Amino acid sequence: MNLANRVAIITGSGRGIGKAIALRLAETGATVVVNDIDESAQGVAEEIKAMNRQSLAILADVSLSSDVARLVETTRATYGKIDILVNNAGITRDQLVVRMSDEDWDRVLTVNLKSTFLCTRAVLRHMIKQRWGRIISIASIVGIVGNPGQANYASAKAGIIGFTRTVAKEVASRGITVNAIAPGFIDTEMTQQLGEDRRQELMRHIPLGYLGSPRDVAEAVAFLASEEARYITGQVLNVDGGMAEAWL
Ligand SMILES: NC(=O)c1ccc[n+]([C@@H]2O[C@H](COP(=O)([O-])OP(=O)(O)OC[C@H]3O[C@@H](n4cnc5c(N)ncnc54)[C@H](O)[C@@H]3O)[C@@H](O)[C@H]2O)c1
């Protein structure tokens, strides 16, 4: 795989899975715009520059249309184009549905799902003109199989899957592929928040018997972003150690 001369935006890539994706795409030759809502983006951009690749940190809240416009316009003004978008930024606010507040519902839907729409719409204007593009959104197997306490998150991730399938059809004739990745249980700060009992219980549902690493997800993203994946669009790729199949 070779992503030399490709320009990629990775949302929420200051840590966790997004950071692993940013580093993996840079290794493969891409110029990487590291976005996050906080200063963590800066450190990742520095790491990429130390690899002798071009990189820029852009602080932006991808749930806001105005921030997304700035993220995309700054990227285009700096590097002249946008080839790859990875919609990775996401949050959880877990609660049983009977106790879930309006705020927790809205925030999770906005940060996970609306951001995917905003970023995709903004980059498509450029990708359609250049007749090449790769859009990869990080969903979750929770959006396929459900999970108690995560009605907001599961709805957002299921929404990303419907969005992916629809946009893939809308832009297929323009040389743009649109796919989603559904990770299972990956070892990041998001899952480290879970108590030990819950982690052990979830582990029992993983046929391969261990948690995935952010790098496992990054490898799948690098493939879908490559020329080699040109005939794959509208798909959801589970990166989950077999968890969704076992859980259904
Ligand atoms: N960890 C898992 O097991 C797992 C499983 C399935 C899916 N996912 C998904 O993978 C993605 C990355 O998860 P992670 O585990 O690395 O989480 P994480 O919490 O470690 O990282 C998420 C990053 O997104 C950033 N972010 C949050 N809100 C943002 C906003 N409004 N604008 C810009 N950046 C924002 C955070 O600052 C953080 O750096 C998420 O979409 C998550 O839902 C994770």
The ligand as a Tripos MOL2 file, in Angstrom:
@<TRIPOS>MOLECULE
LIG
   44    48     1     0     0
SMALL
NO_CHARGES

@<TRIPOS>ATOM
      1 N1        -12.5010    1.8790   21.8650 N.am      1 LIG1
      2 C1        -13.4150    1.0480   21.3920 C.2       1 LIG1
      3 O1        -13.5630   -0.0950   21.8670 O.2       1 LIG1
      4 C2        -14.2830    1.4410   20.2350 C.ar      1 LIG1
      5 C3        -15.1420    0.4790   19.7160 C.ar      1 LIG1
      6 C4        -15.9550    0.8020   18.6410 C.ar      1 LIG1
      7 C5        -15.8970    2.0660   18.0970 C.ar      1 LIG1
      8 N2        -15.0640    2.9940   18.6230 N.ar      1 LIG1
      9 C6        -15.0650    4.3130   17.9870 C.3       1 LIG1
     10 O2        -13.7580    4.6550   17.5700 O.3       1 LIG1
     11 C7        -13.6060    6.0730   17.5970 C.3       1 LIG1
     12 C8        -12.3800    6.4220   18.4340 C.3       1 LIG1
     13 O3        -12.5800    5.9100   19.7460 O.3       1 LIG1
     14 P1        -11.4230    5.8120   20.8440 P.3       1 LIG1
     15 O4        -11.6690    4.5640   21.5820 O.co2     1 LIG1
     16 O5        -10.1150    6.0890   20.2380 O.co2     1 LIG1
     17 O6        -11.8940    7.0210   21.7950 O.3       1 LIG1
     18 P2        -11.0590    8.1090   22.5950 P.3       1 LIG1
     19 O7        -12.0260    8.6930   23.5710 O.co2     1 LIG1
     20 O8         -9.7830    7.5210   23.1150 O.co2     1 LIG1
     21 O9        -10.6950    9.1750   21.4620 O.3       1 LIG1
     22 C9        -11.6750    9.9670   20.8410 C.3       1 LIG1
     23 C10       -11.0240   11.2640   20.3850 C.3       1 LIG1
     24 O10       -12.0410   12.0790   19.7710 O.3       1 LIG1
     25 C11       -11.8600   13.4070   20.2380 C.3       1 LIG1
     26 N3        -13.1220   14.1470   20.1510 N.ar      1 LIG1
     27 C12       -14.2130   14.0010   20.9450 C.ar      1 LIG1
     28 N4        -15.1460   14.8800   20.5920 N.ar      1 LIG1
     29 C13       -14.6450   15.5980   19.5480 C.ar      1 LIG1
     30 C14       -15.1560   16.6670   18.7640 C.ar      1 LIG1
     31 N5        -16.3830   17.1740   18.9790 N.pl3     1 LIG1
     32 N6        -14.3710   17.1780   17.7830 N.ar      1 LIG1
     33 C15       -13.1250   16.6800   17.5690 C.ar      1 LIG1
     34 N7        -12.5980   15.6680   18.2880 N.ar      1 LIG1
     35 C16       -13.3520   15.1450   19.2690 C.ar      1 LIG1
     36 C17       -11.3870   13.2440   21.6770 C.3       1 LIG1
     37 O11       -10.7910   14.4280   22.1810 O.3       1 LIG1
     38 C18       -10.4340   12.0700   21.5460 C.3       1 LIG1
     39 O12        -9.1210   12.4790   21.2420 O.3       1 LIG1
     40 C19       -14.9150    6.6290   18.1640 C.3       1 LIG1
     41 O13       -15.7660    7.0010   17.0940 O.3       1 LIG1
     42 C20       -15.4920    5.4450   18.8960 C.3       1 LIG1
     43 O14       -16.8910    5.5350   19.0190 O.3       1 LIG1
     44 C21       -14.2520    2.7190   19.6840 C.ar      1 LIG1
@<TRIPOS>BOND
     1     1     2 1
     2     2     3 2
     3     2     4 1
     4     4     5 ar
     5     4    44 ar
     6     5     6 ar
     7     6     7 ar
     8     7     8 ar
     9     8     9 1
    10     8    44 ar
    11     9    10 1
    12     9    42 1
    13    10    11 1
    14    11    12 1
    15    11    40 1
    16    12    13 1
    17    13    14 1
    18    14    15 2
    19    14    16 1
    20    14    17 1
    21    17    18 1
    22    18    19 2
    23    18    20 1
    24    18    21 1
    25    21    22 1
    26    22    23 1
    27    23    24 1
    28    23    38 1
    29    24    25 1
    30    25    26 1
    31    25    36 1
    32    26    27 ar
    33    26    35 ar
    34    27    28 ar
    35    28    29 ar
    36    29    30 ar
    37    29    35 ar
    38    30    31 1
    39    30    32 ar
    40    32    33 ar
    41    33    34 ar
    42    34    35 ar
    43    36    37 1
    44    36    38 1
    45    38    39 1
    46    40    41 1
    47    40    42 1
    48    42    43 1
@<TRIPOS>SUBSTRUCTURE
     1 LIG1         1 GROUP 0 **** ****
